[in-house]
Amino acid sequence: MASWYGKGFHGRKTASGEIYNMYAMTAAHKTLPMDTYVRARNLDNGKTVDVRINDRGPFVRGRIIDLSYEAAKQMEVVVPGTAPVEIVALGTVKETEVAGKVQRTLVPGDYYSGDFTIQVGAFKDRQNAVRLRDKLAVTYQNAHIREYESAHGTFYRVRVGRSNKLEQAGKFKKVLEAAGYADAMVVAR
């Protein structure tokens, strides 16, 4: 499922460090490397867009991508708010100069290696995040809190574990789900 984000985040810093522009063709994804271009296709109407990943999210179970307002508008996702999608990673831009002209090509990457962790919860109350982090730290390694400033205030994201392979992180996520952490999700650091 795809969702979108707009005015509440417009002008705020993204996870990549750039400023979010709701009219740009960008998106948020939990694990793909920053600056990866992705083709998203709305399975309800067949409309497609190409967007560049410049943010992390969506942090809602069952959602794979958060589109900018403009991308969502072009795919007709704005009014329903969400839509089933298929996404394909196209690659990152490589610029080469040929006969004095700059050519841009997309180069596929390794989307299964990186720096992954598992997000177990997100809280507005820091003390709730600290309690969960401390509980996780008894059993699991690398329990930590990441502070996040959103349009809805400050959130404290509780994360645990660390892996350089997406498959390994996915297995650890299943361990956490079996331990009762139903909202566990793999995210790139």
Number of C-alpha atoms within 10 A of each C-alpha: 18 23 24 22 21 17 14 11 17 17 13 16 15 18 17 15 10 12 15 23 19 22 15 14 20 26 32 27 24 21 23 24 25 18 17 23 25 22 16 24 20 21 14 12 13 11 14 19 18 18 22 24 27 23 27 22 18 22 22 13 11 11 18 21 27 26 33 27 24 21 25 30 14 13 22 18 23 20 9 8 12 19 22 17 23 16 18 12 19 17 21 20 16 11 12 12 9 8 7 7 9 11 12 12 12 13 12 13 14 9 14 15 17 16 16 24 26 24 24 23 21 22 16 15 11 16 11 15 23 18 12 19 22 15 12 20 15 9 8 13 11 13 23 19 20 13 14 14 12 13 11 9 8 15 19 21 21 26 26 23 18 20 18 14 15 20 14 14 22 19 12 21 24 15 13 20 15 10 9 10 15 14 17 23 24 23 23 23 17
